[in-house]
Amino acid sequence: GRQAIQKRGLSRVVGLISGVDHQPTIANGAILISELAVLGDLESLGGAVQPLVTALRREGEGNDFAVMQKNSAVALAKLAKHPKNLMLIRQLHGIELMYRIVA
């Protein structure tokens, strides 16, 4: 049903942001995750936490890099509304990474 389609779609988006170095692709994937976070079950989106934190850990410069980092931070902030996601974000030091971007 619909839930199975959503899970397959989410796994594709997570795979997309996990397996590429193309910053605009990661930025767009983060936007999709942000939108899914607004519409859906935050717990089911927990698989996106690790790749988003990894995106925040990347080194780089330029507009594409800045957009990727900002979009990843926004997506993580939305995912952090679920206690399990927040715990994982904290374990991965994602809060500090997000603060570094907005500070």
Contacts in CASP RR format, 6 or more apart in sequence:
PFRMAT RR
TARGET T0000
AUTHOR 0000-0000-0000
METHOD contacts of the structure
MODEL  1
GRQAIQKRGLSRVVGLISGVDHQPTIANGAILISELAVLGDLESLGGAVQ
PLVTALRREGEGNDFAVMQKNSAVALAKLAKHPKNLMLIRQLHGIELMYR
IVA
6 36 0 8 1.000
6 40 0 8 1.000
6 44 0 8 1.000
7 44 0 8 1.000
10 36 0 8 1.000
10 44 0 8 1.000
10 45 0 8 1.000
10 47 0 8 1.000
10 48 0 8 1.000
13 29 0 8 1.000
13 32 0 8 1.000
13 33 0 8 1.000
13 36 0 8 1.000
13 48 0 8 1.000
14 33 0 8 1.000
14 47 0 8 1.000
14 48 0 8 1.000
14 51 0 8 1.000
15 51 0 8 1.000
16 25 0 8 1.000
16 26 0 8 1.000
16 29 0 8 1.000
17 25 0 8 1.000
17 26 0 8 1.000
17 29 0 8 1.000
17 30 0 8 1.000
17 33 0 8 1.000
17 48 0 8 1.000
17 51 0 8 1.000
17 52 0 8 1.000
17 55 0 8 1.000
18 50 0 8 1.000
18 51 0 8 1.000
18 54 0 8 1.000
20 26 0 8 1.000
23 64 0 8 1.000
23 65 0 8 1.000
23 67 0 8 1.000
23 68 0 8 1.000
24 64 0 8 1.000
24 67 0 8 1.000
24 68 0 8 1.000
26 55 0 8 1.000
26 68 0 8 1.000
26 71 0 8 1.000
26 72 0 8 1.000
27 64 0 8 1.000
27 67 0 8 1.000
27 68 0 8 1.000
27 71 0 8 1.000
27 72 0 8 1.000
28 71 0 8 1.000
29 71 0 8 1.000
30 52 0 8 1.000
30 55 0 8 1.000
30 68 0 8 1.000
30 71 0 8 1.000
30 72 0 8 1.000
30 74 0 8 1.000
30 75 0 8 1.000
31 71 0 8 1.000
31 75 0 8 1.000
33 45 0 8 1.000
33 48 0 8 1.000
33 52 0 8 1.000
33 75 0 8 1.000
33 78 0 8 1.000
33 79 0 8 1.000
34 71 0 8 1.000
34 74 0 8 1.000
34 75 0 8 1.000
34 78 0 8 1.000
36 45 0 8 1.000
37 45 0 8 1.000
37 75 0 8 1.000
37 78 0 8 1.000
37 79 0 8 1.000
37 81 0 8 1.000
38 78 0 8 1.000
42 78 0 8 1.000
42 79 0 8 1.000
42 81 0 8 1.000
42 82 0 8 1.000
42 85 0 8 1.000
43 82 0 8 1.000
43 84 0 8 1.000
43 85 0 8 1.000
45 79 0 8 1.000
45 82 0 8 1.000
45 85 0 8 1.000
46 79 0 8 1.000
46 82 0 8 1.000
46 84 0 8 1.000
46 85 0 8 1.000
46 88 0 8 1.000
48 75 0 8 1.000
48 79 0 8 1.000
49 76 0 8 1.000
49 79 0 8 1.000
49 85 0 8 1.000
49 88 0 8 1.000
49 89 0 8 1.000
49 92 0 8 1.000
50 88 0 8 1.000
50 92 0 8 1.000
52 72 0 8 1.000
52 75 0 8 1.000
52 76 0 8 1.000
52 79 0 8 1.000
53 76 0 8 1.000
53 89 0 8 1.000
53 92 0 8 1.000
53 93 0 8 1.000
53 94 0 8 1.000
53 97 0 8 1.000
55 68 0 8 1.000
55 69 0 8 1.000
55 72 0 8 1.000
56 69 0 8 1.000
56 72 0 8 1.000
56 73 0 8 1.000
56 76 0 8 1.000
56 94 0 8 1.000
56 97 0 8 1.000
56 98 0 8 1.000
56 100 0 8 1.000
56 101 0 8 1.000
57 97 0 8 1.000
58 65 0 8 1.000
58 68 0 8 1.000
58 69 0 8 1.000
69 101 0 8 1.000
70 101 0 8 1.000
73 97 0 8 1.000
73 98 0 8 1.000
73 101 0 8 1.000
73 102 0 8 1.000
76 89 0 8 1.000
76 94 0 8 1.000
76 98 0 8 1.000
77 98 0 8 1.000
79 85 0 8 1.000
79 89 0 8 1.000
80 86 0 8 1.000
80 89 0 8 1.000
89 95 0 8 1.000
END
